[in-house]
């Protein structure tokens, strides 16, 4: 049985994708609204990839594994650390 197929109880494996860009955050309309609410330069989006097909009924496992292995937390902690230096 391949990873991500029904019945597969494998653990999700996450990887941080630091080169992923979100063009929707840099459109003139978005930057104008972010500036209006004093959020321009204070919001950041991060992308993660994972190795299995997402199964809605396993959403809790998905989040817990991401938190346990630090896939979500490490980039957030680094972002917080560097923002305190500014």
N, C-alpha and C positions, 0 to 999 in steps of 0.2 A: 504494500500500500504506500503510495507516495505521500510526502508531507503535505498537510493541509486538506487531505481528503476526508470525507466523513468517516468517523471512527478512529482517526489518527489522534492520539493523545500526546503527541510530541509537544515540546515546549517551544514557544515563539523565541526567535532570536532576532534582536534589534540591532540596527546600526544607524548611527547619527550621520546625516548627510549635510555637512556644513557648506558645501558648494551650491546647494539648491537655493534658487532665488524665487521670490514671489513677486512677479511683475505687478500684480494688483495693488501692492503696497506703495508702488512708486508712480502710479498714474496721477495726473494733475488734480483730478477730482478727489482722490484719496488723500493726497498730501495737503490739499486745501482744508479738508475736514479734520485731519490730524492736527494741523496748525491751529485751527479754530478752537479745538479742545485741549490745546497745549500738550498734545501727545506726539508731535512730530519729533523723531529721534529718541523717543522713550518707549517705543513698542518694537518688538522683534518677533518674527515667526521662525520656527525651526522645523525641519523635516526629518523624519525617521523612516527607514525601510525595514521591512520584516520579511521573514523567509517562508511564511505559510499563508494560505488563503485565510482571510479573516472570516470567522464564524460568529455570527451575532450571539448565539447561545453561549459562546466562550468569552464574551466581552470582559468578564471579571478576571479570568485567567490572563487575558491580553494585558490589562492594566497592571495587574499585580506583578507579572513577570517583568514588564517594563520598569516598574519601580524597584523591584528586587535587584535586578542586574545593573541598575543605575543608568540605563539607556536614556531615561527621561531626566533624571535628576542631575547627572554630571554636567551636561551642557547648561542647565539652568543655574547650577551653583557657580559655574565658571562665569556665566553672564552676570550674575549678582556680584561676584567678587570684583570683576573688572569695572562694573558700574559704580562700586563704592570708591574706587581709586580716582574716578574723574572729579 
